[in-house]
Amino acid sequence: YLHDWMLRFRGANGQIMVDKQGCAAFIDQHMSNAGKLAILADQHAGEKGHWTNFLGVPASCHKALALFSLTAKAPMLVGYARRIGTRPMQFETGCLGVAEPLNPTHESCQSVANLTDWYNRTLARVIGEAPGQYWWLHRRWRPPPPRAVKRLEKARQKKLEQAQVISDEAAT
């Protein structure tokens, strides 16, 4: 009953909700018709998700968000709504970043992994501005599989090496 009511309520102004299982063909068609897509993509994606550091801790991220954007060549926006003031229903909305797949120099759009990492870094910035308003119920942080730990450590080492090169260049 509640599910049906929610579908009617959200659908009253044209919003369509789709189940995540088996939705790819529908979303591909929707995006090819210049449709808009909104996804809450900060849920745990399981062991086969893309593992990245989210707020300094390994987290499994859904790849679908980046796949939909890259295959449709559609911009990805990281938006938010944050409560303001003390009265109910007072919100600030904003956009923290846009990744543009049609821009060949946009490094974030070079791969699913890069775009997923960019999304999570950008999302972490807005959470850092008001951590008390983030919905911490997701159980997002679960132990990563050994292959993910190895990959994340390799990426961390590469960043440290790059930072050292930059530091050495600045010193000379």
C-alpha positions in Angstrom: 0.0 0.0 0.0 2.7 2.5 1.0 4.8 1.6 -2.1 1.8 2.2 -4.4 1.1 5.5 -2.7 4.7 6.7 -3.0 4.6 5.8 -6.8 1.4 7.8 -7.2 2.7 10.8 -5.1 6.0 11.0 -6.9 4.5 10.3 -10.3 1.9 13.1 -10.0 4.4 15.6 -11.6 6.1 13.2 -14.0 8.7 11.6 -11.8 9.2 7.9 -12.7 10.7 5.5 -10.2 12.4 2.4 -11.6 13.7 -0.7 -9.8 17.5 -1.0 -9.9 17.3 -4.6 -11.0 16.8 -4.7 -14.8 16.5 -1.0 -15.3 19.4 -0.5 -17.7 17.5 -0.8 -21.0 14.8 1.6 -19.8 17.4 4.1 -18.6 19.4 3.8 -21.9 16.3 4.6 -23.9 15.3 7.4 -21.5 18.8 9.0 -21.8 18.9 8.6 -25.6 15.7 10.7 -25.7 17.5 13.5 -23.8 15.8 12.5 -20.5 17.1 13.5 -17.1 18.1 10.9 -14.5 18.5 11.4 -10.7 20.2 8.7 -8.7 21.1 8.5 -5.0 24.4 6.7 -5.6 26.0 6.6 -2.1 24.9 3.0 -1.2 27.2 0.0 -0.7 27.6 -1.7 -4.1 28.9 -5.0 -2.9 32.2 -6.7 -3.6 32.0 -6.2 -7.3 31.5 -2.4 -7.1 34.2 0.1 -7.7 36.2 0.4 -4.5 37.4 3.9 -3.7 38.2 6.0 -0.6 35.1 7.8 0.6 35.7 10.1 3.5 39.0 8.4 4.0 37.7 4.9 4.2 37.4 2.2 1.5 33.8 2.0 0.1 32.2 0.1 -2.7 30.5 2.4 -5.2 28.0 1.7 -7.9 29.5 1.9 -11.4 26.1 2.5 -13.0 26.1 6.2 -12.3 29.3 6.7 -14.4 28.2 4.1 -17.0 25.0 5.9 -17.7 26.7 9.3 -18.0 29.5 8.1 -20.2 27.5 5.9 -22.5 24.9 8.6 -23.0 27.6 11.4 -23.1 25.4 13.2 -20.6 26.9 15.6 -18.0 26.9 14.4 -14.4 26.1 16.9 -11.7 26.7 16.4 -8.0 23.8 18.3 -6.3 22.6 18.5 -2.8 19.8 19.8 -0.6 20.8 21.0 2.9 18.5 22.2 5.7 19.0 25.8 6.7 17.6 27.8 9.6 15.5 26.5 12.4 12.1 26.4 10.7 10.9 23.2 9.0 11.1 22.8 5.2 13.8 25.4 4.7 16.5 24.2 2.3 19.4 25.4 0.3 20.1 23.5 -2.9 23.2 23.6 -4.9 25.5 22.0 -7.5 29.1 21.3 -6.4 30.4 20.1 -9.7 29.7 19.0 -13.3 31.6 16.3 -15.2 31.2 16.7 -18.9 31.9 13.6 -21.0 31.9 15.6 -24.2 34.9 17.6 -22.9 37.9 15.4 -24.0 40.2 17.2 -21.5 38.0 16.4 -18.5 40.2 13.8 -16.8 37.3 12.5 -14.6 35.4 11.4 -17.7 38.2 9.2 -19.1 36.9 6.0 -17.5 34.1 4.6 -15.2 36.6 4.4 -12.4 37.8 8.0 -12.8 34.2 9.3 -12.9 33.1 7.3 -9.9 36.1 8.5 -7.9 35.3 12.1 -9.0 31.7 11.8 -7.9 32.6 10.4 -4.5 35.3 13.1 -3.9 32.8 15.8 -4.8 30.0 14.2 -2.6 32.5 14.1 0.3 33.1 17.8 0.0 29.4 18.7 0.5 29.2 16.1 3.4 32.2 17.8 5.0 30.3 21.1 5.0 27.4 19.7 7.1 28.2 16.1 8.3 25.3 16.1 10.7 22.9 16.3 7.7 24.3 13.3 5.8 22.2 10.2 6.0 24.6 7.9 7.8 22.2 4.9 7.7 23.6 3.3 4.5 26.2 1.0 6.1 28.4 2.1 3.3 31.7 1.0 4.8 32.2 -2.7 4.9 35.4 -4.7 4.7 36.9 -4.6 1.2 38.0 -7.8 -0.5 41.8 -8.3 -0.7 42.1 -7.3 -4.3 40.5 -3.9 -3.5 42.8 -3.3 -0.6 45.8 -4.0 -2.8 44.5 -1.6 -5.6 43.7 1.2 -3.1 47.2 0.9 -1.5 48.8 1.0 -4.9 46.8 4.2 -5.8 47.8 5.7 -2.4 51.5 5.0 -3.0 51.2 6.6 -6.5 49.7 9.8 -5.1 52.4 10.0 -2.5 55.1 9.6 -5.2 53.5 12.3 -7.3 53.3 14.6 -4.3 57.0 14.0 -3.6 57.9 14.9 -7.2 55.9 18.1 -7.1 57.5 19.0 -3.7 61.0 18.2 -5.1 60.3 20.4 -8.2 59.1 23.3 -6.0 62.2 23.1 -3.9 64.6 23.4 -6.9 
